[in-house]
Amino acid sequence: MEYTEVKSKIWTKDFLLVNSITFLAMTAITTQMGTLPLYVTALGGSKAVAGSIVGILGISALFFRLPIGILLDRYGRRLLLTIGLGILFIDFALLNVLQTLLMLFCLRLTQGIGNSIQATSAATMAADLIPKEQLSVGLGYFSIAQAVPGAIGPLLGLAVVETYGFQALFRVALLLTSVAFGLSFFLSAESPRTLFFGGTQKTKGGAIEALSVMKNRGVTFPSLIMFLICFANSGVIAFIAQFAIEKNISGAGYYFTVMTVITVLIRFLFPRMMNRINQTFLICGSILSISAAFGILAYADDLVHLLLAATLYGIGFASLLPVMNTIVLQSISDQERGRAIAIFSAALDVAYGGGAMLWGIIASVFGFQVMYLFCGGFGLAALFVYLLFDGKKKQMS
């Protein structure tokens, strides 16, 4: 009985530490979102070079996600988390010393590897630490630590660069990463649930078992849904500033601020929403809210419409992500969690990494209005995929 009471708590020491580590590491990464292209220009690089250096982070993360998931299920979470943070620590330390475009490219590639290791490890450890009956709620809380850095990181980075320069930016990132690296040593050797099941179990034929996880509909359908949503949203992230300039809308940066604030508020209200709203209705409503946000953007001509779209997207995405993540984790065994989270995260990496390339072509040929209408179409496609998944699930039950 004592063990059950302990497990009923979400905010344990380790869960708080994992959230803190994620927040610090992701803030360090996101400080470079708006500043890295400026740094490339300062080093004499072109826009094409800046694009390749910025994009290599997502590409390297994509290729390493699945192997990391296999290693997580084989060797445990904390070891990989500490290694990932250690790589980031060394990477930011070298960024303060090596100041050429070639080294920047190589260090950015290394940064993608370290970030994919720490992010996948932290997400898997968080899932281990959350009681199964509160999985959606706990993942909602954990996703706050993932979402908030996306709002404050770029603002912090730009403020540091404008006031103190690029080297100060890398020192700030180094400080944040070093604190996260230090906190990782205070985590338990493994999560309580893993210890309860008799320690970390080594899996046989990791690649083969990874493919078996990918064949699981409970993993592939939610991953596909989030791929479609994030693929569409990559067009907003990449081109909202240019869209605002074209429409003579000032204050476009507030779009991300409002979206993040709404996301955090919804995540705190999420426990009540899960208890009062049917899951199917919640998922369908969330996807429709996201699709409506893209539709409003297509016809936006002032800041009010821009912020309304940000609100609708924040409401939809904040509700959808933890539910989809929960469906994935409930569809697999505890020993498959690393691989399942790696596949789920890789879908987001591919969406954000490749989406901007397609939307750039569509925007240049047809304009931003048509581009955002296409984004809304991707949202409706995600709704169709969910209804197909829900229908198959009901047929099997």
Buried (B, 14 or more C-beta within 10 A) or exposed (E): EEEEEEBEEBEBEBBBBBBBBBBBBBBBBBBBBBBBBBBBEEBEBEEEBBBBBBBBBBBBBBEBBBBBBBBBBBBBBBBBBBBBBBBBBBBBBBBBEEBEBEBBBBBBBBBBBBBBBBBBBBBBBBBBBBBEEBBBBBBBBBBBBBBBBBBBBBBBBBBBBEEEEBBEBBBBBBEBBBBBBEBBEEBBEBBBBBEEBEEBEEBEEBEEBBEEBBEBBBBBBBBBBBBBBBBBBBBBBBBBBEBBEEBEBEEBBBBBBBBBBBBBBBBEEBBEBBEEEEEEEBBBBBBBBBBBBBBBBBEBEEBEBBBBBBBBBBBBBBBBBBBBBBBBBEBBEBBBBBBBBBBBBBBBBBBBBBBBEBBBEBBEEEBBBEBBBBBBBBBBBBBEBBBEBBEEBEEEE
